[in-house]
Amino acid sequence: MNDGVYVGNAGKDAALDRGWLLGHFKDVGDPRHSETVEIKWGVHPRGNERSQWVEGEERTALLVLISGRFRVELPGRSILLEQQGDYVVWGRGVDHSWFAEEESVVLTVRWPSMPGYAVTEKSQA
């Protein structure tokens, strides 16, 4: 019975869909399906990095450090998140990449949720 409620664990559920907990990519009818927002619970081992820059970004993003040390690279700027709760927000048109300086957990919220940004084997969002 689907009562419009989903209860889960971010760590366990994230492992099933490359970290993504909510967005357009979840099945219609699943309470985690959204056309307006995407949420990711990212668990990154030390040294993990995005294999290529995101270019031509069409979404706004908020990335919050839960644990570890995590660096976000923006054009001409490197931002180090090192205390729990540190965060960075960037908008449309801001290219980006990232690097886990230590084993890190980050929560990412992006909006809107847009098809066409699927992660390939070679890259991670």
DSSP file with accessible surface (Angstrom, degrees, kcal/mol):
  #  RESIDUE AA STRUCTURE BP1 BP2  ACC     N-H-->O    O-->H-N    N-H-->O    O-->H-N    TCO  KAPPA ALPHA  PHI   PSI    X-CA   Y-CA   Z-CA
    1    1 A M              0   0  226      0, 0.0     2,-0.8     0, 0.0     0, 0.0   0.000 360.0 360.0 360.0 125.3    0.0    0.0    0.0
    2    2 A N        +     0   0  101      1,-0.1     4,-0.1     2,-0.1    28,-0.0  -0.849 360.0 170.5 -98.1 109.1    1.4    3.4   -1.0
    3    3 A D        -     0   0  109     -2,-0.8    -1,-0.1     2,-0.3     3,-0.1   0.214  61.5 -99.0-101.9  15.1    0.3    6.0    1.4
    4    4 A G  S    S+     0   0   51      1,-0.3     2,-0.4    25,-0.2    -2,-0.1   0.647  92.1 110.7  80.3  13.8    2.6    8.7    0.1
    5    5 A V        -     0   0   91      2,-0.0     2,-0.4    27,-0.0    -2,-0.3  -0.969  43.5-173.7-124.2 137.4    5.2    8.2    2.8
    6    6 A Y        -     0   0   93     -2,-0.4     2,-0.4    -3,-0.1    -4,-0.0  -0.999   1.9-171.3-128.8 130.5    8.6    6.7    2.5
    7    7 A V        +     0   0  126     -2,-0.4     2,-0.3     2,-0.0    -2,-0.0  -0.984  26.8 133.9-120.2 128.6   10.9    5.9    5.5
    8    8 A G        -     0   0   51     -2,-0.4     2,-0.4     4,-0.0     3,-0.1  -0.844  53.1 -95.2-153.3-168.8   14.4    4.9    4.8
    9    9 A N     >  -     0   0   84     -2,-0.3     4,-3.4     1,-0.1     5,-0.4  -0.993  23.5-143.6-124.7 124.6   18.1    5.3    5.7
   10   10 A A  H  > S+     0   0   30     -2,-0.4     4,-2.5     1,-0.2     5,-0.2   0.893 100.2  50.2 -57.0 -43.8   20.2    7.8    3.7
   11   11 A G  H  > S+     0   0   36      2,-0.2     4,-1.0     1,-0.2    -1,-0.2   0.929 117.6  38.4 -62.4 -44.1   23.3    5.6    3.8
   12   12 A K  H  4 S+     0   0  154      2,-0.2     4,-0.5     1,-0.2     3,-0.2   0.930 119.7  45.0 -73.6 -46.6   21.5    2.4    2.8
   13   13 A D  H >X S+     0   0   22     -4,-3.4     3,-1.3     1,-0.2     4,-0.5   0.878 107.7  58.9 -67.4 -35.9   19.2    4.0    0.2
   14   14 A A  H ><>S+     0   0    5     -4,-2.5     5,-3.2    -5,-0.4     3,-1.2   0.863  96.9  62.0 -62.1 -33.9   22.0    6.1   -1.3
   15   15 A A  T 3<5S+     0   0   85     -4,-1.0     3,-0.4     1,-0.3    -1,-0.3   0.727  98.6  58.4 -65.4 -18.2   24.0    3.0   -2.1
   16   16 A L  T <45S+     0   0  140     -3,-1.3    -1,-0.3    -4,-0.5    -2,-0.2   0.675 117.1  26.5 -85.4 -18.9   21.2    1.8   -4.4
   17   17 A D  T X<5S-     0   0   34     -3,-1.2     3,-2.3    -4,-0.5    -1,-0.2  -0.256 117.9 -85.5-144.1  49.8   21.2    4.8   -6.8
   18   18 A R  T 3 5S-     0   0  128     -3,-0.4    -3,-0.2     1,-0.3   107,-0.2   0.783  93.4 -52.4  52.1  31.0   24.7    6.4   -6.8
   19   19 A G  T 3 <S+     0   0    7     -5,-3.2    22,-2.9     1,-0.3     2,-0.3   0.190 103.0 132.9  97.7 -17.0   23.8    8.5   -3.8
   20   20 A W  E <   +A   40   0A   4     -3,-2.3    -1,-0.3    -6,-0.3    20,-0.3  -0.530  23.4 170.6 -79.9 129.2   20.6   10.0   -5.0
   21   21 A L  E     +     0   0A  30     18,-3.3     2,-0.3    -2,-0.3    19,-0.2   0.679  66.1  18.0-103.6 -27.4   17.6    9.9   -2.7
   22   22 A L  E    S+A   39   0A  40     17,-1.5    17,-2.0     4,-0.0    -1,-0.3  -0.997  77.3  90.0-152.7 138.1   15.1   12.1   -4.4
   23   23 A G  B >  S-e   33   0B   0      9,-2.1     3,-1.6    -2,-0.3    11,-0.9  -0.933  81.5 -55.7 160.8-174.7   14.5   13.5   -7.9
   24   24 A H  T 3  S+     0   0   42     -2,-0.3    11,-0.1     1,-0.3    -1,-0.1   0.732 119.3  69.1 -62.7 -21.8   12.9   13.0  -11.3
   25   25 A F  T 3  S+     0   0   60      9,-0.1    -1,-0.3     2,-0.1     2,-0.2   0.564  78.9  92.2 -79.4 -11.2   14.7    9.6  -11.7
   26   26 A K  S <  S-     0   0   23     -3,-1.6     8,-0.1     6,-0.2     3,-0.1  -0.549  95.1 -84.9 -79.8 152.7   12.7    7.9   -9.0
   27   27 A D    >   -     0   0  128     -2,-0.2     3,-2.2     1,-0.1     6,-0.3  -0.275  46.1-104.2 -59.7 138.4    9.5    6.1  -10.2
   28   28 A V  T 3  S+     0   0  125      1,-0.3    -1,-0.1     4,-0.1    -4,-0.0  -0.393 112.8  35.2 -58.6 136.5    6.4    8.2  -10.6
   29   29 A G  T 3  S+     0   0   50      1,-0.4    -1,-0.3    -3,-0.1   -25,-0.2   0.114  89.8 113.5  99.1 -22.5    4.2    7.3   -7.6
   30   30 A D  S X  S-     0   0   32     -3,-2.2     3,-2.5     1,-0.1    -1,-0.4  -0.693  74.1-131.0 -77.9 130.8    7.2    6.9   -5.3
   31   31 A P  T 3  S+     0   0   53      0, 0.0    -1,-0.1     0, 0.0   -25,-0.1   0.733 107.1  62.9 -57.3 -16.9    7.1    9.7   -2.7
   32   32 A R  T 3  S+     0   0   45     -5,-0.1    -9,-2.1   -27,-0.1     2,-0.4   0.479  77.8 107.2 -87.9  -1.1   10.8   10.4   -3.6
   33   33 A H  B <   +e   23   0B  46     -3,-2.5     2,-0.3    -6,-0.3    -9,-0.2  -0.624  44.7 164.7 -77.1 130.4    9.9   11.3   -7.2
   34   34 A S        -     0   0   18    -11,-0.9    -8,-0.2    -2,-0.4    -9,-0.1  -0.975  35.4-168.5-149.7 135.7   10.3   15.1   -7.8
   35   35 A E  S    S+     0   0  107     -2,-0.3    78,-0.7   -12,-0.2     3,-0.1   0.487  93.6  49.9 -92.2  -7.6   10.5   17.2  -10.9
   36   36 A T  S    S+     0   0  100     76,-0.2     2,-0.3     1,-0.2    -1,-0.1   0.705 112.9  21.5-107.3 -23.8   11.5   20.2   -8.8
   37   37 A V        -     0   0   36     75,-0.2     2,-0.4    74,-0.2    -1,-0.2  -0.986  52.2-155.4-148.4 152.2   14.4   19.1   -6.6
   38   38 A E  E     - B   0 110A   1     72,-2.8    72,-2.6    -2,-0.3     2,-0.4  -0.986  11.0-165.5-126.2 141.3   17.1   16.4   -6.3
   39   39 A I  E     -AB  22 109A  47    -17,-2.0   -18,-3.3    -2,-0.4   -17,-1.5  -0.995   4.9-172.0-130.4 133.4   18.8   15.3   -3.1
   40   40 A K  E     -AB  20 108A  12     68,-2.8    68,-2.5    -2,-0.4     2,-0.8  -0.979  19.5-155.9-127.7 136.6   22.0   13.2   -2.8
   41   41 A W  E     - B   0 107A  63    -22,-2.9     2,-0.6    -2,-0.4    66,-0.2  -0.915  28.1-163.4-104.5  98.0   23.7   11.6    0.2
   42   42 A G  E     - B   0 106A   2     64,-3.2    64,-2.5    -2,-0.8     2,-0.6  -0.791  14.2-172.0 -95.3 120.4   27.3   11.5   -1.1
   43   43 A V  E     - B   0 105A  82     -2,-0.6    62,-0.2    62,-0.2    60,-0.1  -0.956  13.8-177.9-109.0 116.6   29.7    9.2    0.6
   44   44 A H  E     - B   0 104A   9     60,-3.2    60,-3.0    -2,-0.6     3,-0.1  -0.966  20.1-137.3-124.2 120.9   33.2    9.8   -0.8
   45   45 A P    >   -     0   0   79      0, 0.0     3,-2.3     0, 0.0    55,-0.2  -0.323  48.9 -75.6 -67.8 157.2   36.4    7.9    0.2
   46   46 A R  T 3  S+     0   0  183      1,-0.3    55,-0.2    55,-0.1    57,-0.1  -0.259 122.3  20.7 -51.8 133.0   39.6   10.0    0.6
   47   47 A G  T 3  S+     0   0   36     53,-3.1    -1,-0.3     1,-0.3     2,-0.1   0.314  86.0 142.1  88.1  -8.6   41.0   11.0   -2.8
   48   48 A N    <   +     0   0   34     -3,-2.3    52,-3.1    52,-0.2     2,-0.3  -0.426  25.8 173.1 -65.7 135.0   37.7   10.5   -4.6
   49   49 A E  B     -F   99   0C 117     50,-0.2     2,-0.3    -2,-0.1    50,-0.2  -0.978  40.5 -97.2-143.2 157.1   37.2   13.2   -7.2
   50   50 A R        -     0   0   25     48,-2.0    73,-0.1    -2,-0.3    48,-0.1  -0.598  32.9-139.8 -71.5 130.8   34.9   14.1  -10.0
   51   51 A S  S    S+     0   0   71     -2,-0.3     2,-0.3    71,-0.2    -1,-0.1   0.735  79.5  11.1 -71.2 -21.2   36.5   12.8  -13.2
   52   52 A Q  S    S-     0   0  110     72,-0.2    72,-0.2    44,-0.1    -1,-0.1  -0.990  85.9 -95.2-152.8 154.6   35.5   15.9  -15.2
   53   53 A W        -     0   0  101     -2,-0.3     2,-0.6    44,-0.1    44,-0.2  -0.392  34.6-120.0 -66.6 146.4   34.1   19.3  -14.6
   54   54 A V  B     -I   96   0D  12     42,-3.1    42,-1.5    -2,-0.1     2,-0.4  -0.805  39.1-170.7 -82.5 122.8   30.3   19.9  -14.9
   55   55 A E        +     0   0  147     -2,-0.6    39,-0.1    40,-0.2    40,-0.0  -0.913  59.0  21.7-119.2 146.0   30.0   22.5  -17.7
   56   56 A G  S    S-     0   0   46     -2,-0.4    -1,-0.2    37,-0.2    38,-0.1   0.849  79.7-165.4  71.3  35.0   27.0   24.4  -18.8
   57   57 A E        -     0   0    5     -3,-0.3    36,-2.8     1,-0.1    -1,-0.2  -0.256  17.1-176.9 -57.2 133.4   25.2   23.9  -15.4
   58   58 A E        +     0   0   90     34,-0.2     2,-0.3    35,-0.1    34,-0.2   0.284  58.2  70.3-114.6   7.1   21.5   24.7  -15.6
   59   59 A R  S    S-     0   0    3     32,-0.2     2,-0.4    35,-0.1    35,-0.3  -0.771  75.4-121.0-120.2 166.9   20.6   24.1  -12.0
   60   60 A T  E     -C  111   0A  37     51,-2.9    51,-2.3    -2,-0.3     2,-0.4  -0.839  34.3-162.8-100.0 144.6   21.3   25.7   -8.6
   61   61 A A  E     -CD 110  90A   1     29,-2.9    29,-2.1    -2,-0.4     2,-0.4  -0.983  19.1-165.5-135.3 146.1   23.0   23.6   -6.0
   62   62 A L  E     -CD 109  89A  43     47,-2.8    47,-2.8    -2,-0.4     2,-0.5  -0.999  11.4-170.2-124.0 125.5   23.6   23.5   -2.3
   63   63 A L  E     -CD 108  88A   7     25,-2.5    25,-1.9    -2,-0.4     2,-0.4  -0.987   3.3-170.4-121.3 123.1   26.3   21.2   -0.9
   64   64 A V  E     -CD 107  87A  31     43,-3.0    43,-2.7    -2,-0.5     2,-0.5  -0.953  20.2-130.5-116.5 129.0   26.5   20.7    2.9
   65   65 A L  E     +C  106   0A   1     21,-3.0    20,-3.1    -2,-0.4    41,-0.2  -0.657  26.0 173.7 -78.8 124.3   29.4   18.9    4.6
   66   66 A I  E     -     0   0A  47     39,-2.9     2,-0.3    -2,-0.5    40,-0.2   0.829  69.8 -16.4 -92.4 -46.0   28.2   16.3    7.1
   67   67 A S  E    S+C  105   0A  55     38,-1.8    38,-2.1    17,-0.1    -1,-0.4  -0.989 104.4  27.5-155.6 158.4   31.7   14.9    7.9
   68   68 A G  S    S-     0   0   20     -2,-0.3     2,-0.4    36,-0.2    36,-0.2  -0.569  88.4 -62.6  95.8-158.2   35.3   14.9    6.5
   69   69 A R        +     0   0   67     33,-0.3    33,-1.8    -2,-0.2    32,-1.3  -0.983  53.2 178.9-134.8 123.5   37.1   17.5    4.4
   70   70 A F  E     -HG  81 100C   1     11,-2.4    11,-3.1    -2,-0.4     2,-0.5  -0.988  14.5-153.2-136.3 127.9   35.7   18.2    0.9
   71   71 A R  E     -HG  80  99C  61     28,-3.2    28,-2.3    -2,-0.4     2,-0.5  -0.890   3.9-160.7-106.9 130.6   36.9   20.7   -1.7
   72   72 A V  E     -HG  79  98C   1      7,-2.9     7,-3.0    -2,-0.5     2,-0.5  -0.937  10.6-150.0-108.7 126.9   34.6   22.2   -4.3
   73   73 A E  E     +HG  78  97C  40     24,-2.7    24,-1.9    -2,-0.5     5,-0.2  -0.883  20.1 171.9-100.6 126.7   36.3   23.7   -7.3
   74   74 A L  E >   -H   77   0C  18      3,-3.3     3,-2.8    -2,-0.5    22,-0.2  -0.856  52.7 -67.4-123.8 160.9   34.6   26.6   -9.1
   75   75 A P  T 3  S-     0   0   80      0, 0.0     3,-0.0     0, 0.0    -1,-0.0  -0.283 121.1  -8.3 -53.6 118.5   36.0   28.7  -11.9
   76   76 A G  T 3  S+     0   0   95      1,-0.1     2,-0.3    -2,-0.0    -3,-0.0   0.604 126.0  83.3  72.3  12.6   38.9   30.6  -10.4
   77   77 A R  E <   -H   74   0C 165     -3,-2.8    -3,-3.3     2,-0.0     2,-0.5  -0.985  54.6-162.7-154.1 136.4   38.1   29.5   -6.9
   78   78 A S  E     -H   73   0C  65     -2,-0.3     2,-0.5    -5,-0.2    -5,-0.2  -0.982  13.8-163.8-120.2 126.0   38.6   26.6   -4.6
   79   79 A I  E     -H   72   0C  27     -7,-3.0    -7,-2.9    -2,-0.5     2,-0.6  -0.949   4.1-156.0-115.7 122.5   36.4   26.2   -1.5
   80   80 A L  E     -H   71   0C  54     -2,-0.5     2,-0.6    -9,-0.2    -9,-0.2  -0.867   1.2-162.1-101.0 120.1   37.3   23.9    1.3
   81   81 A L  E     +H   70   0C   4    -11,-3.1   -11,-2.4    -2,-0.6     3,-0.1  -0.902  29.0 149.0 -97.4 117.6   34.5   22.6    3.5
   82   82 A E        +     0   0   99     -2,-0.6     2,-0.4   -13,-0.2   -14,-0.2   0.531  47.6  64.9-131.3 -11.1   36.1   21.3    6.7
   83   83 A Q  S >  S-     0   0  136    -16,-0.1     3,-3.0     1,-0.0   -18,-0.2  -0.951  93.7 -95.1-116.7 139.7   33.7   21.8    9.6
   84   84 A Q  T 3  S+     0   0  158     -2,-0.4   -18,-0.2     1,-0.3     3,-0.1  -0.223 114.5  25.9 -50.0 129.3   30.4   20.0    9.9
   85   85 A G  T 3  S+     0   0   38    -20,-3.1    -1,-0.3     1,-0.4   -19,-0.1   0.239  83.1 138.6  96.6 -13.2   27.7   22.3    8.4
   86   86 A D    <   +     0   0   49     -3,-3.0   -21,-3.0   -21,-0.2    -1,-0.4  -0.398  31.8 176.2 -59.0 142.7   30.0   24.2    6.1
   87   87 A Y  E     -D   64   0A 151    -23,-0.2     2,-0.3    -3,-0.1   -23,-0.2  -0.969  26.4-156.0-149.5 163.4   28.3   24.7    2.8
   88   88 A V  E     -D   63   0A  14    -25,-1.9   -25,-2.5    -2,-0.3     2,-0.4  -0.988   7.5-160.8-139.2 144.9   28.5   26.3   -0.6
   89   89 A V  E     +D   62   0A  76     -2,-0.3     2,-0.3   -27,-0.2   -27,-0.2  -0.989  11.9 175.5-126.0 135.3   25.8   27.4   -3.0
   90   90 A W  E     -D   61   0A  16    -29,-2.1   -29,-2.9    -2,-0.4     2,-0.1  -0.975  12.3-149.6-137.5 156.4   26.2   28.0   -6.7
   91   91 A G    >   -     0   0   24     -2,-0.3     3,-1.8   -31,-0.2   -32,-0.2  -0.381  40.5 -39.5-114.8-170.6   23.7   28.8   -9.5
   92   92 A R  T 3  S+     0   0  176      1,-0.3    -1,-0.2   -34,-0.2   -34,-0.2  -0.158 121.0  21.1 -50.7 139.3   23.1   28.4  -13.2
   93   93 A G  T 3  S+     0   0   56    -36,-2.8     2,-0.8     1,-0.2    -1,-0.3   0.408  87.8 123.8  83.4  -2.7   26.1   28.8  -15.4
   94   94 A V    <   -     0   0   48     -3,-1.8    -1,-0.2   -35,-0.3   -35,-0.1  -0.829  51.7-148.5 -96.5 109.0   28.7   28.0  -12.7
   95   95 A D        +     0   0   45     -2,-0.8     2,-0.3    -3,-0.1   -40,-0.2  -0.351  25.3 177.8 -68.1 156.4   30.9   25.1  -13.7
   96   96 A H  B     +I   54   0D   8    -42,-1.5   -42,-3.1   -22,-0.2     2,-0.3  -0.993  24.4 178.1-158.2 164.1   32.2   22.9  -10.9
   97   97 A S  E     - G   0  73C  11    -24,-1.9   -24,-2.7    -2,-0.3     2,-0.3  -0.886  17.5-149.3-152.6 177.7   34.1   19.9   -9.8
   98   98 A W  E     - G   0  72C  12     -2,-0.3   -48,-2.0   -26,-0.3     2,-0.3  -0.983   9.3-162.1-154.8 164.0   35.0   18.4   -6.4
   99   99 A F  E     -FG  49  71C  47    -28,-2.3   -28,-3.2    -2,-0.3     2,-0.9  -0.969  20.8-134.4-150.8 130.8   37.7   16.4   -4.5
  100  100 A A  E     - G   0  70C   0    -52,-3.1   -53,-3.1    -2,-0.3   -30,-0.2  -0.778  18.1-176.2 -88.4 105.4   37.4   14.5   -1.1
  101  101 A E  S    S+     0   0   48    -32,-1.3     2,-0.3    -2,-0.9   -31,-0.2   0.791  77.8   9.3 -71.9 -28.9   40.5   15.5    0.9
  102  102 A E  S    S-     0   0   78    -33,-1.8   -33,-0.3    -3,-0.1   -55,-0.1  -0.896 112.0 -65.6-135.1 167.4   39.4   13.0    3.6
  103  103 A E  S    S-     0   0  137     -2,-0.3     2,-0.3   -57,-0.1   -34,-0.1  -0.405  73.0-173.8 -53.5 128.0   36.6   10.4    3.7
  104  104 A S  E     -B   44   0A   0    -60,-3.0   -60,-3.2   -36,-0.2     2,-0.4  -0.956  33.4-156.5-136.9 150.3   33.6   12.7    3.4
  105  105 A V  E     +BC  43  67A  20    -38,-2.1   -39,-2.9    -2,-0.3   -38,-1.8  -0.998  24.3 177.4-122.4 126.8   29.8   12.6    3.6
  106  106 A V  E     -BC  42  65A   2    -64,-2.5   -64,-3.2    -2,-0.4     2,-0.5  -0.975  23.5-143.5-130.5 145.5   28.1   15.5    1.8
  107  107 A L  E     -BC  41  64A  49    -43,-2.7   -43,-3.0    -2,-0.4     2,-0.4  -0.946  20.9-167.0-106.4 123.0   24.4   16.3    1.3
  108  108 A T  E     -BC  40  63A  16    -68,-2.5   -68,-2.8    -2,-0.5     2,-0.4  -0.952   8.7-172.2-114.9 133.6   23.7   17.9   -2.1
  109  109 A V  E     +BC  39  62A  26    -47,-2.8   -47,-2.8    -2,-0.4     2,-0.4  -0.995  11.1 179.8-121.5 125.4   20.4   19.6   -3.0
  110  110 A R  E     -BC  38  61A  12    -72,-2.6   -72,-2.8    -2,-0.4   -49,-0.2  -0.976  16.6-125.3-126.3 145.8   19.9   20.6   -6.6
  111  111 A W  E    S+ C   0  60A 101    -51,-2.3   -51,-2.9    -2,-0.4   -74,-0.2  -0.994  75.7  22.4-148.6 146.4   17.0   22.3   -8.3
  112  112 A P  S    S-     0   0   60      0, 0.0     2,-0.6     0, 0.0   -76,-0.2   0.713  80.4-126.6 -73.6 170.6   15.2   21.9  -10.6
  113  113 A S        -     0   0    5    -78,-0.7   -76,-0.1    -2,-0.1   -90,-0.1  -0.752  37.8-174.3 -82.9 117.8   15.4   18.1  -11.2
  114  114 A M    >   -     0   0   40     -2,-0.6     3,-0.7   -78,-0.0   -89,-0.1  -0.965  23.6-130.0-125.7 127.4   16.4   17.8  -14.8
  115  115 A P  T 3  S+     0   0   90      0, 0.0   -90,-0.0     0, 0.0     0, 0.0  -0.281  88.0  54.9 -61.2 155.3   16.7   14.7  -17.1
  116  116 A G  T 3  S+     0   0   77      0, 0.0     0, 0.0     0, 0.0     0, 0.0   0.424  79.1  92.9  99.8  -0.5   19.9   14.6  -19.0
  117  117 A Y    <   +     0   0   56     -3,-0.7     8,-0.1     2,-0.0    -3,-0.0   0.028  52.6 151.3-110.8  27.0   22.3   14.8  -16.2
  118  118 A A        -     0   0   79      1,-0.1     2,-0.3     6,-0.0     6,-0.0  -0.268  48.9-115.2 -61.6 143.7   22.7   11.1  -15.6
  119  119 A V        -     0   0   26      2,-0.0     2,-0.2     3,-0.0     5,-0.1  -0.595  28.7-149.1 -79.7 135.2   26.1   10.0  -14.2
  120  120 A T    >   -     0   0   80     -2,-0.3     3,-0.8     1,-0.1    -1,-0.0  -0.526  32.1 -98.3 -95.8 173.1   28.2    7.9  -16.5
  121  121 A E  T 3  S+     0   0  198      1,-0.2    -1,-0.1    -2,-0.2    -2,-0.0   0.834 124.2  48.8 -57.3 -33.0   30.6    5.2  -15.5
  122  122 A K  T 3  S+     0   0  171    -72,-0.0     2,-0.3   -71,-0.0    -1,-0.2   0.671 114.4  41.2 -85.2 -18.4   33.5    7.6  -15.9
  123  123 A S    <   -     0   0    7     -3,-0.8     2,-0.3   -72,-0.1   -73,-0.1  -0.852  59.1-154.9-131.5 166.0   32.0   10.5  -13.9
  124  124 A Q              0   0   76     -2,-0.3   -72,-0.2   -72,-0.2   -73,-0.1  -0.994 360.0 360.0-137.5 144.9   30.0   11.3  -10.8
  125  125 A A              0   0   16     -2,-0.3   -28,-0.0  -107,-0.2    -6,-0.0  -0.462 360.0 360.0 -91.3 360.0   27.7   14.2  -10.0
